[in-house]
Amino acid sequence: MITAELTDTEVSVGGSAMMELKVTGFPKPQVTWFKNGKEELVAGGRFRFLYEDEESIALIIKSVTKEDAGLYVVKAVNDLGEAETRGQLIVKAPPRFVKKMVDMSCMTEEKLAMDVVVEGSPKPEVKWCVIIQGP
């Protein structure tokens, strides 16, 4: 039985994330973590499992990247059944220009199109400013 569910967690890129839950049962349940419902997580590298006591379990992710964002699912299984809980990991990232603006010129009264690509989380708001330089 899962007595404390996973909750949605927010973390900034480069930080550490901790997702916690509490599990009880007899016989003691086998606990398995999944990312996006299919990729099983194993301890090692940036991923650690912390067992605070007999019931409290946490997943710790160090040096979080934007690819770590997603739905995390925990399944607890024993001979008598199974329980599941879910929580979203939301990774915040500062705005970053993926495609930068380049210098352009055009004749008076001609149309000019400029574009940029910006990524970040939450999605950044982009504002354009026009600076006209005279001769």
C-alpha positions as a LaTeX table, in Angstrom:
\begin{tabular}{lrrr}
\hline
Residue & $x$ (\AA) & $y$ (\AA) & $z$ (\AA) \\
\hline
Met1 & 0.00 & 0.00 & 0.00 \\
Ile2 & 1.29 & 3.48 & $-0.87$ \\
Thr3 & 0.57 & 5.75 & 2.09 \\
Ala4 & 2.18 & 8.95 & 0.72 \\
Glu5 & 1.85 & 9.50 & $-3.04$ \\
Leu6 & 4.40 & 11.05 & $-5.39$ \\
Thr7 & 3.71 & 14.70 & $-6.10$ \\
Asp8 & 4.71 & 16.93 & $-8.99$ \\
Thr9 & 8.19 & 18.36 & $-8.42$ \\
Glu10 & 9.86 & 21.42 & $-9.96$ \\
Val11 & 13.61 & 21.83 & $-10.24$ \\
Ser12 & 15.98 & 24.06 & $-12.19$ \\
Val13 & 18.45 & 22.71 & $-14.74$ \\
Gly14 & 21.67 & 21.76 & $-12.93$ \\
Gly15 & 19.96 & 21.37 & $-9.55$ \\
Ser16 & 19.05 & 18.22 & $-7.63$ \\
Ala17 & 15.54 & 16.76 & $-7.64$ \\
Met18 & 14.01 & 14.61 & $-4.91$ \\
Met19 & 10.76 & 12.67 & $-5.37$ \\
Glu20 & 9.46 & 10.92 & $-2.25$ \\
Leu21 & 6.78 & 8.43 & $-1.28$ \\
Lys22 & 5.86 & 6.04 & 1.55 \\
Val23 & 5.13 & 2.35 & 1.01 \\
Thr24 & 3.86 & $-0.23$ & 3.51 \\
Gly25 & 2.90 & $-3.88$ & 3.18 \\
Phe26 & 3.56 & $-7.41$ & 4.34 \\
Pro27 & 5.38 & $-9.09$ & 2.84 \\
Lys28 & 7.49 & $-6.02$ & 2.13 \\
Pro29 & 6.70 & $-4.81$ & $-1.42$ \\
Gln30 & 9.27 & $-4.70$ & $-4.22$ \\
Val31 & 9.45 & $-1.06$ & $-5.40$ \\
Thr32 & 10.30 & $-0.20$ & $-9.01$ \\
Trp33 & 10.66 & 3.28 & $-10.54$ \\
Phe34 & 9.88 & 4.11 & $-14.17$ \\
Lys35 & 10.27 & 7.24 & $-16.28$ \\
Asn36 & 7.43 & 7.97 & $-18.70$ \\
Gly37 & 5.85 & 4.66 & $-17.71$ \\
Lys38 & 8.33 & 2.41 & $-19.52$ \\
Glu39 & 12.01 & 3.18 & $-18.86$ \\
Glu40 & 12.98 & 1.41 & $-15.60$ \\
Leu41 & 15.34 & 3.46 & $-13.44$ \\
Val42 & 18.31 & 1.87 & $-11.73$ \\
Ala43 & 20.64 & 3.39 & $-9.17$ \\
Gly44 & 23.92 & 4.70 & $-10.45$ \\
Gly45 & 25.43 & 7.80 & $-11.97$ \\
Arg46 & 23.14 & 10.75 & $-11.31$ \\
Phe47 & 20.30 & 8.55 & $-9.96$ \\
Arg48 & 20.18 & 7.45 & $-6.31$ \\
Phe49 & 17.53 & 5.79 & $-4.15$ \\
Leu50 & 17.33 & 6.94 & $-0.55$ \\
Tyr51 & 15.70 & 4.69 & 2.05 \\
Glu52 & 15.07 & 6.99 & 5.01 \\
Asp53 & 13.27 & 4.32 & 7.06 \\
Glu54 & 11.25 & 1.11 & 6.45 \\
Glu55 & 8.49 & 3.05 & 4.64 \\
Ser56 & 10.07 & 6.21 & 3.15 \\
Ile57 & 11.73 & 5.98 & $-0.25$ \\
Ala58 & 13.07 & 8.81 & $-2.41$ \\
Leu59 & 14.55 & 9.13 & $-5.86$ \\
Ile60 & 17.33 & 11.70 & $-6.04$ \\
Ile61 & 18.52 & 12.99 & $-9.41$ \\
Lys62 & 21.70 & 15.07 & $-9.37$ \\
Ser63 & 22.67 & 17.64 & $-12.01$ \\
Val64 & 19.20 & 17.61 & $-13.56$ \\
Thr65 & 18.96 & 18.15 & $-17.33$ \\
Lys66 & 15.91 & 19.10 & $-19.38$ \\
Glu67 & 15.79 & 15.48 & $-20.62$ \\
Asp68 & 15.00 & 14.37 & $-17.04$ \\
Ala69 & 11.59 & 16.06 & $-17.25$ \\
Gly70 & 8.67 & 13.68 & $-17.55$ \\
Leu71 & 6.24 & 11.44 & $-15.73$ \\
Tyr72 & 7.74 & 9.23 & $-13.02$ \\
Val73 & 5.80 & 6.13 & $-11.96$ \\
Val74 & 6.46 & 3.97 & $-8.90$ \\
Lys75 & 5.05 & 0.44 & $-8.61$ \\
Ala76 & 5.00 & $-1.45$ & $-5.32$ \\
Val77 & 4.33 & $-5.20$ & $-5.71$ \\
Asn78 & 4.08 & $-8.11$ & $-3.28$ \\
Asp79 & 2.31 & $-11.50$ & $-3.27$ \\
Leu80 & $-1.01$ & $-9.87$ & $-2.36$ \\
Gly81 & $-1.16$ & $-7.25$ & $-5.11$ \\
Glu82 & 0.28 & $-4.02$ & $-6.38$ \\
Ala83 & $-0.08$ & $-0.27$ & $-6.00$ \\
Glu84 & 1.10 & 2.58 & $-8.20$ \\
Thr85 & 1.69 & 6.32 & $-7.86$ \\
Arg86 & 2.73 & 8.99 & $-10.37$ \\
Gly87 & 4.39 & 12.38 & $-10.28$ \\
Gln88 & 5.58 & 14.83 & $-12.90$ \\
Leu89 & 9.16 & 16.19 & $-12.82$ \\
Ile90 & 9.10 & 19.72 & $-14.24$ \\
Val91 & 12.52 & 21.05 & $-15.19$ \\
Lys92 & 12.86 & 24.81 & $-15.41$ \\
Ala93 & 15.47 & 26.25 & $-17.77$ \\
Pro94 & 16.43 & 29.83 & $-18.57$ \\
Pro95 & 15.73 & 31.20 & $-22.05$ \\
Arg96 & 18.28 & 30.22 & $-24.70$ \\
Phe97 & 18.51 & 31.22 & $-28.35$ \\
Val98 & 18.61 & 28.08 & $-30.49$ \\
Lys99 & 18.54 & 30.09 & $-33.71$ \\
Lys100 & 19.96 & 33.59 & $-33.35$ \\
Met101 & 19.11 & 36.68 & $-35.35$ \\
Val102 & 21.51 & 37.65 & $-38.14$ \\
Asp103 & 22.23 & 41.08 & $-39.63$ \\
Met104 & 20.02 & 41.87 & $-42.62$ \\
Ser105 & 19.27 & 44.83 & $-44.81$ \\
Cys106 & 16.52 & 45.82 & $-47.20$ \\
Met107 & 15.36 & 48.73 & $-49.30$ \\
Thr108 & 12.75 & 51.17 & $-48.06$ \\
Glu109 & 9.17 & 49.90 & $-48.53$ \\
Glu110 & 10.37 & 46.28 & $-48.96$ \\
Lys111 & 9.20 & 43.56 & $-46.61$ \\
Leu112 & 11.77 & 42.07 & $-44.28$ \\
Ala113 & 11.28 & 38.88 & $-42.26$ \\
Met114 & 13.55 & 37.97 & $-39.37$ \\
Asp115 & 13.18 & 34.96 & $-37.15$ \\
Val116 & 14.70 & 33.44 & $-34.04$ \\
Val117 & 14.09 & 30.25 & $-32.09$ \\
Val118 & 14.08 & 30.47 & $-28.30$ \\
Glu119 & 13.67 & 27.63 & $-25.83$ \\
Gly120 & 13.23 & 27.59 & $-22.08$ \\
Ser121 & 10.90 & 26.38 & $-19.36$ \\
Pro122 & 8.50 & 27.87 & $-18.71$ \\
Lys123 & 8.18 & 28.90 & $-22.36$ \\
Pro124 & 9.80 & 32.34 & $-22.69$ \\
Glu125 & 7.91 & 35.36 & $-23.96$ \\
Val126 & 9.71 & 36.93 & $-26.94$ \\
Lys127 & 9.44 & 40.66 & $-27.63$ \\
Trp128 & 10.80 & 42.46 & $-30.67$ \\
Cys129 & 12.24 & 45.97 & $-30.54$ \\
Val130 & 12.94 & 47.98 & $-33.68$ \\
Ile131 & 15.86 & 50.37 & $-33.70$ \\
Ile132 & 16.12 & 52.45 & $-36.82$ \\
Gln133 & 19.51 & 53.86 & $-37.59$ \\
Gly134 & 19.66 & 56.79 & $-39.99$ \\
Pro135 & 22.35 & 57.63 & $-42.51$ \\
\hline
\end{tabular}
